[in-house]
Amino acid sequence: MKTHRAADSVDASPEKSFFIYMITRDINLEDCILDLLDNSIDGAIRTRGPEASLEGLSVRIEFNESAFSIADNCGGIPLDVARHYAFHFGRPMEAEPVGRGVGLYGVGMKRAVFKLGRKIEIVSSTATEGFRVDIDVSAWEQSPHWNFPMEQLRSPGPAGTTVRVREFNPAVAEEFRGRMFADELRQMVSRDYSMFLQRGLAVQVNRKTVPITVLQLLEGGKFKAAKLAYDDDDVHVELIAGMAAPPPESADESQGINVDPFGWFVLCNDRVVKAANKDEDTVWGVQGSTRWHNQYRGFLGIARFSSINPSLLPWTTTKRELDKTAAVYRRAVKRMKDLTDQWVRYTRRRKRAPDKARAAERAAEPKALTEVDDSDGMRFPDLPETPEIGHIQYTKPKDDILRVAAALGDPEMTFVEVGERTFDYYFEREVEP
């Protein structure tokens, strides 16, 4: 006769310390603040809609070495959402996503406030209801319960949400004390939330208004930007690429120039995930593609991924890294590489007819991304094609080649690129100075 053993199991219950101390390590202080700004953005979208004007809506971020707050008038968090979803660790499957919102996995607000400090107050009101949640992190950590106490407000205030944090974690006060932190945060918000700012959202950091960074492309003078739009299952993809500024005239001219506005920008639901990228995170140096070089300065590419379900977009929980394994992104990269190569070929032809190129570039005028018409590819002025190619091959000590690569500013460049760059250096100075 067989006997049956009692069913056994292993303990897989979570630890609060993991959420308080571990997941906060994967994100820096600036991105924590941007996560809280994302909550305000979602409130604005919930209130106005994904395409509507955001005029009249604002977010105020204030901090010093002892206190932090972020306050908005973006509509507030509905009471039912607060009870069942907003404070949940992870987004429940049944939770309705904010249409084309920037909230993602349901960890942003909790991770952000835990990173900041130990005493947290969250007050939010809609037009009809409001609540307040006070979190004492040390007490909550010791409690066997996972709930946060919530007080329903009898008299809701103006529609919006305010988050206050006190008793900072040790490194936070030091960063807030730094003179440059607020300026750097304004720059990040200006760039990464440009699409929302252009729609009218106003953001202040320590009482200084964040300026709007407007990404533009030059058209005219036989220049035309490319704009491809298509649907990939439930994700809408838009690729826009062209000339944001004329390229440099020589290698010398590009030294010391701030190239941050150029490269590929990747946006998920209009939130910038990668800005002015010039490496393998997008297309530069990937699978035979050219590595970024100052010769390509002036190129601007925008890859916009939009969906009512943010989990389908190619970003990670920090919203600062791309999920390059996502199929929707891999398919887009193929088209992004083609657009990049079109610009690379133009800059090579430009070397042979710089005067004609400059005349055409002077005739081009800035155009907002929203004004760029659909086009399968970029158009450029007619310039001489690259002449018939010959091959040069020689052998040098590997250590010397690596030293030259480092002197050229990129120790990781291939030996072939070292040869091409040193040839260009000699050609530009001795043959056609």
N, C-alpha and C positions, 0 to 999 in steps of 0.2 A: 504494500500500500504506500503510495507516494504522499509525502508531506509537503505542504506549501509554506515557504518562509514568508513572514510578514514583509510587506513592501517597505523598502528603505528609500531614503532620499538624501540629498546634500543641501546644505544651507546656501541659498543664492540671494539672500536678502541684501539690500544696499546699505552702505554706511554713509551717514551724513558727512563725515570727514572727507569723503571722496568729492562731494559736491562743493564743500567749503574750501578745501585746500588743493585738490588735484586738478579739477577742470579749470580752475582759475589760473593755473600755471601756463596754459596754452594760449593765453591772450594777453596783450600788453594793455597798459592803462588807457592809451588813446582809443584803442578798439573797444574797450569796455564802455567808454563814454559814447562812442558811435553806436554801440548796441542799444543804449538807452535812447539815443536819438532815433534809432530805427523804430522803437515803440511809438514815438511821437509821429513819425512818418506813417505808420500803420493806422494810427488814430485819424490822421488827416485823410488817408485814402478811404477808411471806413466811413468817414463823415461826408466827404466830397465826391469820391469816386476816383478810379485810377487815372483818368485823363483830364479831370476837371481842373480849373484854376484853383490855386492855393492862396490867392490873395486874402489878406486879413488873418491868416494863420501864422503863428510864431512859436519859436522855442527859445527859451533863455537858459543858458548854461552858466552857472556861477560857482566859483570855488576859491578857497584859500587853504592855508595849511591846517585848518581845523574843521572845515565843513564844505560839503558839496551839495549842489541842488541842480535839478533840471526841471523846468516848468514849461508847460505848453498850454495852448488853448485849442487843441486839435480834436476836441470832441469827447475825450474821456473814454474810459473802459466800461462797457456795460456790466451791470452787477452779475448777471448770469455768467458772463465770460470770466469775470474775476473769480467767482466761486469755483468754477469747474475747469478752467483752462489756463488763465493768465499766470497762475502761480504754480502750475504743475511742472514737475521736472521732466521735460520732454513733451512733445505735442501729442495728445491723445489722438487715436485714429479717427474718432468721430468729430474732432474739432474742425469747424469750418475755417479754411484759410481766408485771410483777407485778400480779396481779389487783387492780384498783382502787387501784393505787399512785399515787405522786405523782412518780415519775421520768418524764421526758418524752422528750427528744431525745438523751440520751446525752452531753450537754455539761456538765451541772451540776457534777459533782465536779471535773473537769479545769479548767473555767473558774474555779471557786472557789479552788482551791489555787494556780493560776497568778496570780490576782489578789492573793492573800495574800503569797506569798513565793517564795524560790528553793530552799529545802531542804525536802523533803517526805518524810514517812515514813507509810506506811499499813500497819497490822497488822490482820488479821482472822482470826477462827476461827469455825468452826461446831462442832457437837458432835463431829465426827470428823476435821476437817482444818483446816489454817490456812496462812497465807502472810504474807509481808512484802515490801513494795515500797518502795524508796528512790529518790527522784527528785532529781537535781541538775539544776535547770532550765537553768543555764548550759551544763553539759556536754552535756545532752540536745539543746539547741538547736544545738550545733555538730556533733553526730553525724549521719551520713547515715541512721541507723536510727531507726524510729519506736517500737520496742518499749521498754518499761520493764523493767529487770531484776527478776525475782521470785524470792524464796527460799521454798521450801516448808518449813513448820515441822515439825520432828519431833515436838514435843510441843505440840499446840494448847492455847491458853489457854482461859479462859471464852468462851462463845459471844458474840461481839460484834465491833465494829470501832472502831479508834482511828486518828484522823488527827492528825498533828502537823506544824506548819509553823514554820520558823525563817527567819532572814535576810529579814525583811519587805521588801517593796517600799516606797519612800520614804513614801508618804502613809499607809500602813497603821499604822505605829507611832504616828504622830501621832493618828490616830483612836482607837486603842486607849488612848492616854494620856489622852484626854478623860474627865472625870468622869461625863458623862451617857450615854456610849455604852452601857454595860452596862444601865443602867436603861431606855433606849429599846429595846434589844434584847429585854429581858424583856417589855416591853409589846407588842412586835410578836409575839413567840411566844405570849403569853397570848391575843391576839386571833386571830391567823391559824391557830393550831393548837388552837383551843378544842375542836373535835370530838374530837381525839385525846386531849387532856388529860382531857376528861370521861370517856373510856373507860379512864382509869387510867395513861396514860403520864406519867412524871415527868420534868421538864426542869429543870436547874439552869444558871444563868449566873453564873460566878464565885462558886460555892458558895451562891448564893441561889436558892431554889426559885421557879420561875415560877408565879404564881397563875393560877387558871382563870377566864377570862371566860365567863360563862354568858349566852347570849342567850335572853331570855324574852319572852313576849307576855302581855298582860293579857286575861283572859276573865271573864265574869260581869257582872252588872248590865246585861244585854242586849247585851253585847259578845261577839263571836265572831270569831276569826281565820280567815283563809282558808287552805286547804291544797289545792293541786292537784298531782296526781302522774300522770305519763304517760311512756310510752316513745317516744322519737324515734329510730327505727332502733335502733342499739346503744348509745344513751345514755339513761339514766334521768334524768328531770327532775322536780324537786320544787320548787314555789313556795309559800312560806309568808309571809303578810303580815298585819299587824294593828297594834295599839297596844301599844307597849312602855312608854309613859308618857303621861299626859295632855298635851295641847298647852298652850302658854302662854296666859294670860288676855288678854295685850295685847302690842303690839309692844315696849313698854318692858320687860316682864317677860323677854322673850327676849334682851335685850342682855346680853352677857357670859356667857351660859350655854354650857357645853361641849356641843355637839350631836353630838360624834363617835359616840355609840352609835346614832344614827338615820340612816336612809337605806336604800339597798339594799346588801346583802352578796351577793357572787357567789362560790360555792365550786366548785372542781373536785376531785372525789374527796376532798371534805371539807377541802381546803386552801384558805384564803381567798385569792382573787385580787384582789377589790375589796372594801374595807371601808368601811361607812358612806358610800356614794357618793351625791353630791348634784349630779351634773352629767351631761353628755351621754354619759358612758361607760356609763350604764345607761339611764334613761328621762327624766331631768329636762331639759326644754327640747328634747326630740327630736321633730321632726315634729308641731309643734302642741301637744305636752304642756307642762304648766306647768313653769316653772323653780322650783327649790327656794326656799322662803321659810321664815322662822322660824315662821310660822303652822303649818307642817306638821310641826314638831318633835313627836316622839312616835311617828312612823311607823317601823316596822321591817319590811323585806322581806328574805327569804332566797331566793336562787336557787341550788339545788344541782344540779350536773351530775355524773353518775357513770357510769363505764364501765370495763370490764376492759381497754380499749385507750385509754390516756390521750391518744393523738394525736387522738382524735375529739372531745376536749373543747375548749371555746372559750377557750384561753389561749395565751400566747406562751412563748418559751423562758425569759424571766425570771420567769414565773409571777406577775407583778405587773401585767400588762396583759391586756386581753381581746382576743380575735380577734373583733371585731364583724362581720366578714364571714362568719363561720361560720353555715351555714344553721340549725343547731340553736339558736344563740343568737338569730338574727333572729326565728325562730318563737316563742321564749320571750319576747322583748321585747314582743311584741304582748299577751301575757297579763299581763306585768309592768306595762305601761302601764294596763291596765284595773284592776288591783288598786290601783295608785297613785291613779288618778282616784277610786276609791271613798273613799279616805281624804281626798283634797282636798275632795270634796263634803261629807264629814262636818264638816271643820273650818269650812267656810263656814256650814253650818246651825248649828253650835255657837255662832257669834257671836250668833245670834238668841235662843238659849235657854241661856245659859251655866250658870245654876243647875241646870236639869234635867240638863244634860250632866255637870256636876261630881258630882251625886248618883249618877248611873249609873257614872261613872268610879271613884268611891270604893268601889263594890261589886265592882269587878273585881279579880281576884287573879292573880299571876304564874303562868304555866304554861310548863314546858319545851317546847322545840320538838318533842321526841319525843312529847309528850303531846297535841299539837294534833290534833284529828280532821279527817278530810277534809271540805272544804266548798268549794263553787264560788265563794263570795265572802264578804266580811266582812259581819257584821251589827252594827248600831248601834242605840242607843235611838231611839225615834220622836221626832224633832224637827221643828219647822216647816220646810217646804220653802223654798228660796230664792224670794223674791217675784218678781213680774213685773219683767223687766229693762228699763231705759231706757238710752239711749246718750248719752254726753257727748262732744262734740268741740270742741276749740279749738286755736289755733295759737300757738306760742311760738318764739322763736329757738332754733335747733338747739343752739348752744353752751350756752345756759342749760339745755336739757333734759339734755344730757350731764353738766353739772355737778350737776344734781339726782340723776341716776342714780348718779353717783359718791358723792354724799352719802348715798344710800340703801344703799350698800354693794355695788352691782353695776353697774359701768360698762357691762357688756354687755347689760343688760336692754333690752327693746324700748321704743319710745315709748309703746305702749299700756300696758305694765306700769308705766311711770313715772306715767302718768295714774291708773291704778288705785291705786297705792301712795300717791300724794299725796292722792287722794280719801279713802282709808281713814284716812290720818293725820289729816286734818281732821275726819272723821266721828267717829273714836274719841275725839278731844280736845275738840271743840266741840259736837257733837250728842249723843253718848252717852258722856260722860266717866266 
